[in-house]
Amino acid sequence: MTDQDYSIPESGIVVVDKPRGPSSHQVTAWVGDILGRRVGHAGTLDPQVSGVLVVMFGGAVRLAPVLLSHNKEYVCLMRLHADASRESVEQAAAEFVGRIYQRPPRKSAVKRNLRIRKIQEIEILDMDGRLVLFRVRCDAGTYIRTLCIHLGYAIGTCAHMEELRRIRSGSFGETAAVTLHELADAAAVAREGENEPLQRMILPAAAAVADLAKVVIRDTAVDAVCHGAVLAGVGVVGKEGGFAKGETVAIVTGRGELVGLGKGLVNSSALKPGEPGFVVAPTSVLMQPGTYPRGWKAHGKS
């Protein structure tokens, strides 16, 4: 497969509706085969779990640390091991909202160290006998299978996870997700010259940083940042959102294009656009050098 097969950007994001059965790694590899690009994914789903899998390709793979940290939202079907009232289930669920302790399951690929995760919300959607359907919004890295076990203990019946679907990862919801078949069909018609269906499925890298604070830079500063230069206030024309020193910020052009990610060298309150002094150190650059005209001079050259 070559770049001449169909017109797709060098980097971007596809929100895939992962089916039950294959692993996240396998689904991601299939997306790479379809697009002909280097790929990565944000947030592993077990083979028997379905739902939102954010797949990055090209330079957008560098956004993995940001995407992996996004909050997640699931709909889970839990089976109780004994009868319980809805009131007792809802009371137990309410006790788990906030900071909780978890230890990864024995089959997990990570070390089984005790960890703290935050549950933002648990909503009991329905109950049918011993089956409990609930929605949970939580930190990345929360084990819903473990949450079901602990909920069962709190209810006093014991419980296990029957089925799980991820409906949101960060700002990417299931309504934006496409199936592998839809992606493959769009790629097939793109090879015949009709690019619009495929392009609708590909999101720009900037979509991944919707929740991050942003520093808007001058066109003349873009190429310097693409070469790894530390951003000074004179190259900044504006900012969106607040950030503290050391926090990750998105570096964008005046057109909203994502240049890359950086670490704040000052608090956003101390950043004065147009004034001297270093403000952001690039950590990951996505835009290719030469995309914008060079507006800086190399040392010792006129």
N, C-alpha and C positions, 0 to 999 in steps of 0.2 A: 504494500500500500504506500502511495507517495502523496506528497502535498498537492500534486496535480489532480488527484482523484476527486477532491471536492474542496471548496473554499471554507476552511475553518480557521479561527485564530490560532496563534502559536500557543496561547495559554487561555485557560478559562475553567469553568466549573459546571459539572452536570449533576443534578440532584436525581439520583436513581432510586426507584422503588424496588428495593432488594426483595426477591422472593424467598420463601422458606426452602431450605435444602442446601444450596451452595454456600460456601464461606464468603465473607466480605472480600478476602483476597482474590478469590476466583471471579467474583462479580466485577471487581475493579480491573482485573486483567482482561476480561471480556470487553469492558469499555475502552481500554487501551487498544485492543485489536480493532474495534470498530472505528475509532478515531485516528488510529495511527500515531498515537502520541504516548510519551512517557506519563505515567499516571500514579496517583496515590490517593488514599481515602482518609477521611476524618471520622474516627470513632468506629471501632469494630463491633459488628453484630454477630452473635452466635449463629451457626448455620440454620437452626430452627426458628430464628427470630426474623421477622420481616420489617420492612419500612424504610425510612429515610436514610440513605447512605450518600454522603457528600463526596463526590469523586472530583479530584483536581487533576488537571493535565497541563503539561508544559511548565512554564515558569510559575504557575499558580501552586505547584506542589510545595513551593517554599512557604506557603501560607498554612501548612499543616499545624504548626504549634498554636496558631490562633484558632483555627477551626476545631482542633481537638479539645480546646478549653471551653468551648461553647456549652451552655446549658442544654439539656436534653429533655424531651417530653415523650412519654410512653402511654399506651393503653394496654393494660394487663388483665388477663383472666386468671384469677387465683382460685384454687380449690381448697376449701376448709376440710379438715378431717373429722369434724363433728358439727352438729347443728349450732347455729349462733344467730342472734337477732341482728337486724340491720343496725339498730342503735348501738350495740356493743362493738360492731365492726367499725362504725363511724367514729366512736369514741377512741378506739385503739388507733385508728388511722390518724386522728388529730394529734395524738401524742408523738407521732413521728415527724411532724412538720417542724423544721429547724435543723440543728446540727445533730448528726447521728454518727455512731461508730460502726464501722464495717470491717470485716476481714475477707479478702478475696476468696472465692470458692477453691477447693482443692484442685480442680481441673483448670484453674486460671493460669495464664501464661506469665503472670507477674508474681513477685514475692508476696507471700501471705502475711504481710505486715498490717497491723491495725491501722486504719485510716479514718479520717473524719470527712464526711460529705454532708452537704446541706440539701434538705428537701424543701423546695419552695411551696409546694402545694400537693395535696392528695385529695381527689374527689371520688367518692363512691358513686358510680354511674348506675349500677343495677345489681340486683341479687336474684338468683334463681336457685333455691335450695342451698346447697353448699358452694355454689359457684358465685364468685364476687368479681364484678367488672369494675375496674377503677382506672383513673387517669392520674399520672404523677409527673410533676415537673421537678427536675433535680439537677444537681451538679454533674458535670462530666465525670465518668468513672464510678458512678453509683451502680451497684449490682442489684437489679430488681429481683432476681431469683433469691438473693439473700434477704432483701426487704420483705418478700412474701413469707419466708420462714420466720423472721422476727415478728411480723404482724400476727402470724398464727400463734406464736408464744404469748403475745400481748392479749390476744382475744381469749386465749385459754383453750384452743382447739387443735393447735398445730395446723400448718398449711403448706402448700407448695405452689409454684408457678405452673400454670397449665399452658398458657400461650402468651406471647408478647409481641407487640408491634410498636416501633418507634415512629411517632407522628411529627416530630420536629427536632431539628438540630440547629441551635442558634436561631437565625432568622429564616432558615430554610424549612418550610412545612411540606406535608405530604401532597398538598394541592399543586405544588410546583414539581413534584417528582414524576419521572417518566420511567416506563418499564424498559427492560433491555430490548424487547421486541420492537417497541416504538422507536427507540434510538437506532436500532439496526435498520428498520424500514426507512427512517429519515436519511440515514447514511446512504442507503441504496438509491433513493431518488436523487440525492445530492450528486452521486456519481454520474447521473444522467443529466445534470445541469440545473436541477431545482434545489437551491440551497436553503430556501426560506424555512421549511419545516425543521431542518437540523439547527439552523441559527436560532430559532425560537427556544430550543432546548439548552443552548449554551449560554451560561451567564458570565458576565465579565468578572475578572478577579476582584474588582472593587465591591462586588456584592458580598464578599466574605468579611468585609471590614465595616459593615453598616453600623455596628455597635461601638466601634473604636472612635476615640477622639482623633481629629484630623488636623494636619498642618497643610495649608494650601500654599504652594510655592510658585515663584515667577517662572515663566517659560525659560528665561535665561539661566535659571538655576537647575533645571531638570537634568541636563546632560552631566553636570558636575556630580549630582547625587547618583546618577547611573554609574559613574566611575568610582563611587564610594566616598565622595567628599562629605565631610561633616557639614551639616546645614547650619548656616548662620542666619541671624535675624534679618539681615539685609536681603536675603533670598526669599523671605516669607511675605505673603500678601494678606494672609488671614488664617484663622483657626476656627475649628468647630468642636465644641465640647471641651471639658476640662480634663487635665491629666497631671499627675504628680511626677516629680523627678524620678527617673528609673522605670516608669511605666511605658508600655508599648503604644506607639501612635502610628497612624497611617499617614503617609506622605503622598499627597495628591496634587494634580495639576489644576489650573483654573477651570479646566473642562471636566473635572471630576475623575480623570484617569488615575489609576493607582500606580504610583512610581515604585513604592516599596514600603517596608515597615522600618521603624526606627525606635530608638530608646530616648526618652526625654532627658535632656541634660539639665533642664530647669523646670520648675513648675509652670503650668500654662499661664498662671497669673503674672509670671515674670517675663513671659515672652511678649516682646513688643515688635510687631511687624515693621520691618524697615530699619531697625536699629542693629548695631553691631553686636557681636558676641555669639558663641556657638549655642545652639538650642536643641538640636536633634542629631544623634549619631545613627546613620543607617545600619540596620542589622540584616535585612534581606531586601535585595533589589530585584524587582520583577521586570521593569521596563528595560528594553535593550538600549545600550548606548547608541547614540546617533539618531534616536527616534525624534528628538528635538534638536534644533541647531545648537552648536556649541556656543555658549555665552560666557565662557571663562578662559583665562590664559594660563598656560602651563608656566611653571617657575622658570625664569631665565629666557622666556620667549616673548616677543612683542605681539 
